[in-house]
Amino acid sequence: MRLAGLVAGFALFASACSAETVPTTTTSTSVAVTTTTQPGGRVILAANGLPFIIEGEKGPYVEALQFYLVCTGHGQPSAGGGEVTVDGSFGPITADAVAYYQAELRRIPTGDPDEETFASLARDCRDDRTIDFAEGVTTTEIAGNTTPGDAEVFIIDGRDGQILGLQTTDIVDIGVVGVDGSVVESNNATGSFEAEITKAQQYRIQITAVAETSFQITVTTRSPNVLVSDFGPMKLTPNGLAIADIGDNVENTIAVIALVLDLAWSDTGWVSDVAGCSGSNRHMTWRIQAADDGESHPAVLEVDFADLGGTPFFAQYAYRSYDLAMLDPIAQGLGTAEGFTLGSSLQEFEEEYGDAEFFDELRGLTEFEERMVAGFELGDSAVDRRSWYVGAGDDGCQDFDG
């Protein structure tokens, strides 16, 4: 229906406007396309190349395509019909809009653009794009097409001390310039950029290339004090950390945690005769996000071991924050399988695990998932109260003793 309707429409247009039977060249603002007319004025549309994006796909290339369509005035393919939404999901309205643009180029209006059509839309669009992160998210994907003399530009809000990372496997050059004209320097090679933002302002990310190139780039932001950003298979579970179970051998537990988090920040060694503790105990801490003052860390993982007279074992862990106000969303990558972690709200907790029954109101401590404990800030509502503690196990010491 899409192909037949559009082809018929353009055939009537050609018949009314041309009685010639000689080859004719038509152009859009970007791409020259050759078509021919036959006796009676029937137009022979140019074929497309292989589809670059197809209806049903999702992702950053689709989002870029939709942005270009809206930017160039093709966001509403039919009068009174639906409008293209820039949501990264390639549905029938987006396909109809692409088909109308292809028809304007005198191409067969399939609705699935080849890369040349995608590039033509990029050339016709002159608007910059804004990079927005969903709440609690620090990574996103952007895509587009650039060519010499027509850089693709994205706008991002930067804050002082933030680390901005841009990674791609495509052959493009990446530059970052503040709205005040300051250039953000990076020593990384083509296709890779990481640098510290030193002033809170908007920045222009400029993507260039030596030839017309479609690209996809991963954009990340993080605090400079985030020491760990990839937790791999590690999870907070009732039985341990997924990579190590409570009850496991001490040295093996330390070794597997170090593979993910590197060396521990502190280690008490084995200590006996500690008030409130049974047997001998060893406490190790990994900093996930450090604080500038070296003390009130936004995120630490504390792992405890016990020797109660037999074989020493992994006894307890606690993921805790001493400064939730400074918690970076990257630190929230370590959590339960359901996504509960430091900074999660009490409302989110109760939606997943049911109503909280606090055995310590002052510290907001509640048990869940049999062996686990969560702690919440004081607050006026379940939305305001955020988690400062997630842990499991028992190392034979009195916890939460102030």
C-alpha positions in Angstrom: 0.0 0.0 0.0 2.8 2.4 0.9 4.7 1.8 -2.3 1.7 1.6 -4.6 0.1 4.8 -3.3 3.2 6.9 -3.5 4.3 5.7 -6.9 0.9 6.3 -8.3 0.9 9.8 -6.9 4.2 10.7 -8.3 3.3 9.2 -11.7 0.3 11.6 -11.9 2.5 14.5 -10.9 5.0 13.7 -13.7 2.2 13.3 -16.3 0.8 16.7 -15.5 4.1 18.5 -15.4 6.0 17.0 -18.3 5.2 15.9 -21.8 8.9 15.2 -22.6 10.2 11.7 -23.1 13.8 12.4 -22.6 15.8 11.6 -19.4 15.4 14.1 -16.6 17.5 14.8 -13.5 15.9 15.9 -10.2 17.6 16.8 -7.0 16.9 17.3 -3.3 18.9 19.6 -1.2 21.6 17.0 -0.8 21.5 14.1 -3.2 21.3 14.2 -7.0 19.1 11.3 -8.3 18.5 10.4 -11.9 15.0 9.4 -13.1 13.6 8.9 -16.5 10.2 9.4 -18.0 8.5 7.2 -20.6 5.8 8.1 -23.1 2.8 9.4 -21.3 5.0 11.0 -18.7 5.3 7.9 -16.5 8.2 8.3 -14.0 10.7 5.5 -13.5 11.9 5.9 -9.9 15.5 5.3 -8.9 16.2 2.1 -6.9 17.5 2.3 -3.3 20.6 0.6 -2.0 20.5 -2.1 0.7 18.3 -1.0 3.7 20.3 0.7 6.4 17.5 0.5 8.9 14.2 -1.4 8.6 10.8 -1.1 10.2 10.7 -2.9 13.5 14.2 -2.0 14.5 15.1 -0.1 17.7 18.1 1.8 18.8 20.2 5.0 18.3 20.2 4.9 14.5 16.4 4.8 14.5 16.3 7.7 17.0 18.7 9.7 14.7 16.5 8.9 11.7 13.4 10.1 13.5 15.2 13.3 14.7 16.2 14.0 11.1 12.6 13.4 9.8 11.1 15.8 12.3 14.0 18.3 11.8 13.4 18.5 8.1 9.6 18.8 8.3 8.8 15.2 7.5 7.5 14.3 10.9 3.9 14.1 9.8 3.7 11.9 6.6 0.0 12.5 6.0 -2.4 15.3 6.7 -4.3 14.6 9.9 -2.3 11.4 10.5 0.1 10.5 13.2 3.4 12.2 13.9 6.9 10.7 14.2 8.0 10.4 17.8 11.7 10.5 18.5 11.7 7.4 20.6 14.2 5.0 18.9 11.4 2.6 17.8 10.9 2.2 14.0 7.1 1.9 13.6 4.7 2.4 10.6 4.5 6.2 11.0 8.3 6.5 10.8 8.2 4.2 7.8 5.6 6.3 6.0 7.6 9.5 6.7 10.7 7.8 5.2 8.7 6.7 2.2 7.5 10.3 1.5 11.1 11.5 1.8 12.3 8.8 -0.6 9.6 9.9 -3.0 10.8 13.5 -2.9 14.2 12.2 -3.9 12.5 10.3 -6.8 13.5 7.0 -5.2 11.3 4.0 -4.8 9.4 4.7 -1.5 9.9 1.5 0.4 9.9 3.2 3.9 13.2 1.4 4.7 16.1 3.9 4.1 19.4 2.9 2.6 22.5 4.6 4.0 22.5 7.3 1.3 18.9 8.3 2.2 19.9 8.4 5.9 22.9 10.6 5.0 20.7 12.9 2.8 18.4 13.5 5.8 21.4 14.3 7.9 22.6 16.9 5.4 19.2 18.4 5.2 18.9 18.8 9.0 20.7 21.7 10.5 19.6 21.4 14.2 21.9 20.2 17.0 20.8 17.4 19.2 20.6 17.3 23.0 21.9 14.3 25.0 19.7 13.5 27.9 20.2 10.8 30.5 17.3 9.0 32.2 17.3 9.4 35.9 19.9 7.2 37.5 21.5 6.3 34.1 25.0 7.3 33.2 25.4 5.6 29.8 23.6 6.2 26.5 24.0 5.6 22.8 24.0 8.3 20.1 24.2 7.8 16.3 24.2 9.9 13.1 26.0 10.7 9.9 28.8 13.2 9.3 30.7 14.4 6.3 33.5 16.9 5.7 32.1 20.4 6.1 29.0 19.2 8.0 29.9 18.1 11.5 27.2 16.3 13.6 26.8 18.3 16.8 25.3 17.1 20.2 24.7 19.3 23.2 25.4 17.9 26.7 25.2 19.6 30.1 28.5 19.2 31.9 29.3 19.6 35.6 32.5 20.5 37.3 34.7 17.4 37.9 32.6 15.1 35.8 34.4 12.6 33.6 33.0 12.5 30.1 33.7 9.4 28.0 32.9 8.8 24.3 33.7 5.5 22.6 33.1 4.2 19.0 34.5 1.7 16.6 33.7 4.0 13.6 36.4 6.1 11.9 35.4 9.5 13.2 37.1 12.4 15.1 35.5 13.6 18.3 35.9 17.1 19.7 34.3 18.7 22.8 34.0 22.5 23.1 32.3 24.5 25.9 29.8 27.2 25.0 32.4 29.7 26.3 34.7 28.5 23.5 37.0 26.4 25.8 38.3 23.2 24.2 38.2 20.1 26.3 41.5 18.3 25.8 41.8 14.5 25.5 44.9 12.5 24.8 43.0 9.5 23.4 43.1 8.3 19.8 40.5 8.7 17.0 37.2 7.1 18.0 37.9 7.4 21.8 37.6 10.3 24.1 37.8 10.7 27.9 38.4 13.9 29.8 37.5 15.7 32.9 35.0 18.6 32.7 36.4 21.5 34.6 33.5 23.9 34.4 29.7 23.5 34.8 28.2 24.6 31.4 26.9 23.2 28.2 29.3 21.5 25.8 29.2 20.8 22.1 30.3 17.3 21.1 31.4 17.6 17.4 31.7 14.5 15.3 33.7 14.8 12.0 35.1 12.5 9.4 37.3 12.6 6.3 34.4 11.0 4.2 30.7 10.7 4.6 30.3 8.3 7.6 27.5 6.9 9.7 28.5 6.4 13.3 27.4 5.1 16.7 28.9 6.3 19.9 28.6 5.2 23.6 28.4 8.2 25.9 29.2 7.9 29.6 29.5 10.3 32.5 30.8 9.5 35.9 32.3 11.1 39.1 36.1 11.3 39.1 36.0 9.4 42.4 34.2 6.4 41.1 36.8 3.7 41.3 34.8 0.8 40.0 32.3 1.0 37.1 32.0 -2.6 35.9 30.8 -5.1 38.4 30.5 -7.9 35.9 28.6 -10.9 37.4 28.7 -9.6 41.0 25.3 -9.2 42.6 24.0 -8.7 46.1 22.2 -11.9 47.1 21.0 -13.6 50.3 23.8 -16.1 50.0 26.7 -13.8 49.1 27.9 -11.8 46.1 27.1 -14.3 43.3 30.8 -14.8 42.6 31.4 -15.9 46.2 29.0 -17.5 48.7 28.8 -17.0 52.4 30.7 -19.9 54.0 33.3 -20.0 51.2 37.1 -20.3 51.8 38.6 -16.9 52.8 41.4 -16.7 50.4 39.3 -17.8 47.4 36.7 -15.3 48.3 39.2 -12.4 48.5 40.8 -13.5 45.2 37.5 -13.6 43.2 36.4 -10.2 44.6 39.8 -8.7 43.7 39.3 -9.9 40.1 36.3 -7.6 39.8 37.1 -4.8 42.3 41.0 -4.9 42.4 42.8 -4.8 45.7 41.0 -4.0 48.9 41.4 -0.4 50.3 41.7 -1.7 53.9 42.2 -4.9 55.7 42.2 -5.3 59.5 43.8 -8.7 59.4 42.6 -11.3 62.0 41.6 -9.7 65.3 40.6 -11.6 68.4 39.0 -10.6 71.7 37.0 -7.7 70.2 34.2 -6.6 72.4 30.9 -7.9 71.0 32.5 -10.4 68.6 32.8 -14.2 68.8 36.1 -15.9 67.8 38.5 -14.1 65.5 37.3 -11.7 62.8 38.8 -10.0 59.7 37.2 -7.0 58.0 38.1 -5.9 54.5 36.8 -2.8 52.6 36.6 -2.0 48.9 35.9 1.6 48.0 33.5 1.8 45.0 33.2 5.6 45.1 35.7 7.5 47.2 35.2 10.9 48.9 37.5 13.9 48.5 38.0 13.9 52.3 39.0 10.3 52.4 36.4 9.4 55.0 32.7 9.9 54.1 32.7 7.6 51.1 29.5 7.5 49.0 29.9 3.8 48.4 31.9 1.0 50.0 31.7 -2.8 50.0 32.6 -4.3 53.4 33.4 -8.0 53.5 33.8 -9.8 56.8 35.4 -13.2 57.6 35.1 -15.2 60.8 37.0 -18.0 62.6 34.9 -19.5 65.2 37.3 -22.3 66.0 37.1 -24.3 62.8 37.9 -23.3 59.3 37.8 -19.5 58.7 35.0 -18.6 56.2 33.3 -15.7 54.4 30.7 -14.6 56.9 29.1 -11.3 55.9 29.0 -8.5 53.5 27.6 -4.9 53.6 27.2 -2.5 50.7 26.8 0.9 52.4 27.0 4.6 51.8 28.3 7.2 54.2 27.2 10.1 51.9 24.2 9.4 49.8 24.0 13.0 48.6 27.2 12.4 46.6 26.4 8.9 45.3 27.1 8.5 41.6 24.6 6.5 39.6 27.5 4.2 38.5 27.8 2.9 42.0 24.3 1.7 41.8 25.4 -0.9 39.3 26.1 -3.2 42.2 22.7 -4.4 43.4 20.3 -7.3 43.7 19.0 -9.1 40.7 15.9 -7.0 41.0 17.9 -3.8 40.9 17.7 -2.8 44.5 20.8 -1.0 45.7 22.2 2.0 47.4 20.1 5.1 46.8 17.0 3.1 45.9 13.8 4.5 47.4 11.7 2.7 50.0 8.9 2.9 47.5 10.9 0.9 45.0 11.9 -1.6 47.7 8.3 -2.2 48.7 7.1 -2.5 45.1 9.6 -5.4 44.7 9.7 -7.0 48.2 6.5 -6.0 49.9 5.9 -3.7 52.9 9.0 -3.1 55.1 8.7 -4.1 58.7 11.5 -2.1 60.6 13.2 -3.8 63.5 15.2 -0.6 64.0 13.2 2.5 63.2 16.1 5.0 63.8 18.4 3.4 61.2 15.5 2.2 59.0 16.6 -1.4 59.1 14.3 -4.1 57.7 14.8 -7.7 56.7 14.0 -9.1 53.3 14.7 -12.2 51.1 15.2 -14.3 54.3 18.8 -13.4 55.1 19.2 -9.8 53.8 18.9 -6.5 55.6 18.2 -3.1 54.1 18.7 0.3 55.8 16.8 3.5 54.8 17.3 7.2 55.6 14.6 8.9 57.7 12.1 10.8 55.5 8.6 12.1 55.1 7.6 9.6 52.5 8.5 6.3 50.9 9.7 8.2 47.9 12.1 10.4 49.9 13.6 7.6 52.0 16.6 6.1 50.2 18.7 3.0 51.0 22.1 3.5 52.7 22.7 -0.2 53.5 22.3 -3.6 51.8 23.8 -6.6 53.4 23.6 -10.3 54.3 25.2 -12.8 56.7 26.5 -12.8 60.2 30.1 -12.7 61.3 29.5 -13.1 65.0 29.9 -9.4 65.8 27.2 -7.0 67.0 26.2 -4.9 64.1 24.7 -1.4 64.1 25.9 -0.6 67.6 26.5 3.0 66.7 
